[in-house]
Amino acid sequence: MVKIDFVPNDYTQQRQSSRANFMYLVLFMILMAAVGITFSILKLREQSVKSSLAAVDAKMMMAKGQIAQLEELQTKGKVMMKTMAMAAELLEPVPKSVVLACLTNNIPSGVSLLELNFTSKKTKASVPKPAASQYQAATSAANTEQDSFSHENLFETHIEIKGIAPSDIEVANYIAQLGGAALLTNVALVESKEHKMDETKFREFKLTAMLRTDIRLTKEDIESIRAKSKKTI
């Protein structure tokens, strides 16, 4: 049986062309949607990367600030250490070992030291301006007056000396020796008591003295005092 198609060929071709165009349009829209989604994802990633970079920059700036503070603290620490060293030098212009050597150099025969106490306190007084080596000047002329004075804050060092001696003669001799020493002043006897041990009598004495505030020893002075102390020992 012969089948007769009454639909024109032009209509059929136009309909197929319309279907193809619709498919192309759908595919184009899908492609554009994919492109839009991909672009959105890229923008989100870009914003995330920018946020991460901003956070890293903020941490770096914070780290730089902390490093700067640490360097500033280290600098302040060095300055404080230098200041403390200078203050210690000012507080103790004469080392205690040198004072001990001075006390030992002037000790008479038969006298022994039992205890030494050092006490420092701040005072404001008029003192002679220090010379190049006041120890040498005081050794040659301990009672020489000076015309120029300066008003400054000083640290008075008081010394308490306890010891034993065969008699009051040795104690008096020791006081006289210390009174003529260049480093000390205001040497005074506080007490002297008689004790007896195994039929042997001796005197237990207590002296006070003050370190001269106008003394500034040089290296040569310190070496000289220590050398005399070694010879005495």
C-alpha positions as CSV (number, residue, x, y, z in Angstrom):
1,M,0.0,0.0,0.0
2,V,1.4,3.3,-1.0
3,K,1.7,6.0,1.8
4,I,1.2,9.5,0.7
5,D,2.6,12.4,2.8
6,F,0.6,15.6,2.4
7,V,3.0,17.7,4.6
8,P,5.2,20.0,2.5
9,N,8.9,19.4,2.6
10,D,9.5,23.1,3.5
11,Y,7.4,22.8,6.6
12,T,9.3,19.7,7.7
13,Q,12.7,21.3,7.2
14,Q,11.6,24.5,9.1
15,R,10.3,22.4,12.0
16,Q,13.6,20.5,12.2
17,S,15.5,23.7,12.0
18,S,13.4,25.2,14.9
19,R,14.1,22.1,17.0
20,A,17.9,22.4,16.3
21,N,17.8,26.1,17.1
22,F,16.0,25.4,20.4
23,M,18.6,22.8,21.3
24,Y,21.4,25.2,20.5
25,L,19.8,27.8,22.6
26,V,19.4,25.4,25.5
27,L,23.0,24.3,25.2
28,F,24.1,27.9,25.0
29,M,22.2,28.7,28.2
30,I,23.7,25.7,30.0
31,L,27.2,26.9,28.8
32,M,26.6,30.4,30.0
33,A,25.3,29.1,33.4
34,A,28.4,27.0,33.7
35,V,30.6,29.9,32.9
36,G,28.7,32.1,35.4
37,I,29.1,29.4,38.1
38,T,32.8,29.0,37.4
39,F,33.3,32.8,37.5
40,S,31.5,33.0,40.8
41,I,33.6,30.2,42.2
42,L,36.8,32.0,41.0
43,K,35.6,35.3,42.6
44,L,34.9,33.5,45.9
45,R,38.4,31.9,45.8
46,E,40.0,35.2,45.0
47,Q,38.2,36.8,47.9
48,S,39.3,34.0,50.2
49,V,42.9,34.3,49.0
50,K,42.7,38.1,49.6
51,S,41.4,37.6,53.1
52,S,44.2,35.1,53.8
53,L,46.8,37.5,52.5
54,A,45.3,40.3,54.6
55,A,45.4,38.1,57.7
56,V,49.1,37.2,56.9
57,D,49.9,40.8,56.4
58,A,48.3,41.7,59.7
59,K,50.3,38.9,61.5
60,M,53.5,40.2,59.9
61,M,52.8,43.7,61.0
62,M,52.0,42.4,64.5
63,A,55.3,40.4,64.5
64,K,57.2,43.5,63.3
65,G,55.7,45.5,66.2
66,Q,56.6,42.8,68.7
67,I,60.2,42.6,67.3
68,A,60.5,46.3,67.5
69,Q,59.3,46.2,71.2
70,L,61.7,43.4,71.9
71,E,64.6,45.4,70.4
72,E,63.5,48.4,72.4
73,L,63.4,46.3,75.6
74,Q,66.8,44.9,74.9
75,T,68.2,48.4,74.3
76,K,66.5,49.6,77.5
77,G,68.0,46.6,79.3
78,K,71.5,47.4,78.2
79,V,71.0,51.0,79.3
80,M,69.7,49.9,82.6
81,M,72.6,47.5,83.1
82,K,75.0,50.2,82.3
83,T,73.2,52.6,84.7
84,M,73.2,49.9,87.4
85,A,76.9,49.4,86.9
86,M,77.6,53.1,87.1
87,A,75.4,53.3,90.2
88,A,77.2,50.4,91.8
89,E,80.5,52.1,91.1
90,L,79.2,55.3,92.7
91,L,77.7,53.5,95.7
92,E,81.0,51.7,96.4
93,P,83.8,54.0,95.3
94,V,86.2,51.9,97.4
95,P,85.9,48.1,97.2
96,K,85.3,46.4,100.5
97,S,88.4,44.2,99.8
98,V,90.5,47.3,99.8
99,V,88.9,48.6,103.1
100,L,89.7,45.1,104.6
101,A,93.2,45.4,103.4
102,C,93.5,48.8,105.0
103,L,92.2,47.5,108.3
104,T,94.7,44.6,108.1
105,N,97.7,46.8,107.1
106,N,97.2,48.9,110.2
107,I,96.5,46.1,112.7
108,P,99.1,45.9,115.6
109,S,100.8,42.8,116.7
110,G,98.5,40.6,118.9
111,V,95.3,42.1,117.7
112,S,92.8,39.9,115.8
113,L,89.6,40.9,114.0
114,L,86.5,38.9,114.7
115,E,83.7,40.7,112.8
116,L,83.2,43.6,110.3
117,N,79.9,45.2,109.4
118,F,79.4,47.8,106.6
119,T,76.4,50.1,106.6
120,S,75.7,52.7,103.9
121,K,73.3,55.6,104.0
122,K,72.6,58.5,101.7
123,T,73.5,62.0,102.8
124,K,73.9,65.4,101.3
125,A,77.0,67.3,102.3
126,S,79.7,69.7,101.2
127,V,82.8,67.7,100.3
128,P,86.1,68.6,98.7
129,K,86.2,68.1,94.9
130,P,88.2,64.8,94.3
131,A,91.7,65.1,93.0
132,A,93.4,62.8,90.5
133,S,94.4,60.5,93.3
134,Q,93.1,61.5,96.8
135,Y,94.6,58.4,98.4
136,Q,98.1,59.6,97.6
137,A,97.3,63.1,98.6
138,A,95.8,62.0,101.9
139,T,98.7,59.6,102.6
140,S,101.2,62.5,102.2
141,A,99.0,65.1,104.0
142,A,95.9,63.6,105.6
143,N,94.8,66.9,107.2
144,T,95.4,69.3,104.2
145,E,92.4,71.6,103.7
146,Q,91.1,72.3,100.2
147,D,89.5,75.6,99.0
148,S,86.9,74.3,96.5
149,F,83.9,72.3,97.7
150,S,80.9,70.8,95.9
151,H,77.5,70.0,97.2
152,E,76.3,66.6,96.1
153,N,74.5,63.5,97.3
154,L,76.9,61.0,98.9
155,F,76.7,57.6,100.4
156,E,78.3,57.4,103.9
157,T,79.8,54.0,104.6
158,H,80.0,53.2,108.4
159,I,82.1,50.4,109.6
160,E,81.7,48.4,112.8
161,I,84.8,46.5,113.8
162,K,84.9,43.8,116.5
163,G,88.1,42.1,117.6
164,I,90.3,41.0,120.5
165,A,93.6,42.3,121.8
166,P,96.0,41.4,124.7
167,S,95.3,44.8,126.4
168,D,93.9,48.3,126.0
169,I,97.3,49.4,124.9
170,E,97.0,47.5,121.7
171,V,93.5,48.7,121.2
172,A,94.5,52.3,121.6
173,N,97.4,51.7,119.2
174,Y,95.0,50.2,116.7
175,I,92.7,53.2,117.0
176,A,95.6,55.6,116.4
177,Q,96.7,53.6,113.4
178,L,93.2,53.7,111.9
179,G,92.9,57.4,112.7
180,G,95.9,58.1,110.6
181,A,94.8,55.9,107.7
182,A,93.9,57.7,104.5
183,L,90.7,55.8,103.9
184,L,89.0,56.2,107.3
185,T,87.7,58.9,109.5
186,N,85.8,59.3,112.8
187,V,87.4,56.2,114.3
188,A,86.0,55.8,117.8
189,L,86.0,53.2,120.6
190,V,82.5,51.9,121.5
191,E,83.3,49.4,124.1
192,S,86.2,47.3,125.5
193,K,85.5,44.4,127.8
194,E,88.0,42.1,129.6
195,H,87.6,38.3,129.2
196,K,89.5,35.4,130.6
197,M,90.2,32.0,129.0
198,D,92.4,29.4,130.5
199,E,94.0,31.9,132.8
200,T,94.7,34.2,129.9
201,K,93.2,37.7,129.9
202,F,92.3,39.6,126.8
203,R,90.2,42.5,125.7
204,E,87.2,42.2,123.4
205,F,86.7,45.6,121.8
206,K,84.3,47.3,119.4
207,L,85.2,50.2,117.2
208,T,83.3,52.4,114.7
209,A,84.7,54.2,111.7
210,M,83.5,55.9,108.6
211,L,84.9,55.6,105.1
212,R,86.0,59.0,103.8
213,T,83.4,60.3,101.2
214,D,86.0,62.3,99.3
215,I,88.2,59.3,98.5
216,R,88.5,58.2,94.8
217,L,91.1,55.5,94.4
218,T,93.0,54.9,91.2
219,K,94.1,51.4,90.0
220,E,97.6,52.1,91.3
221,D,96.3,53.0,94.8
222,I,94.3,49.8,95.0
223,E,97.2,47.7,93.9
224,S,99.5,49.4,96.4
225,I,97.1,48.8,99.3
226,R,96.6,45.1,98.4
227,A,100.4,44.6,98.0
228,K,100.9,46.0,101.5
229,S,98.2,43.6,102.8
230,K,99.9,40.6,101.2
231,K,103.2,41.6,102.9
232,T,101.5,42.0,106.2
233,I,99.9,38.5,105.9
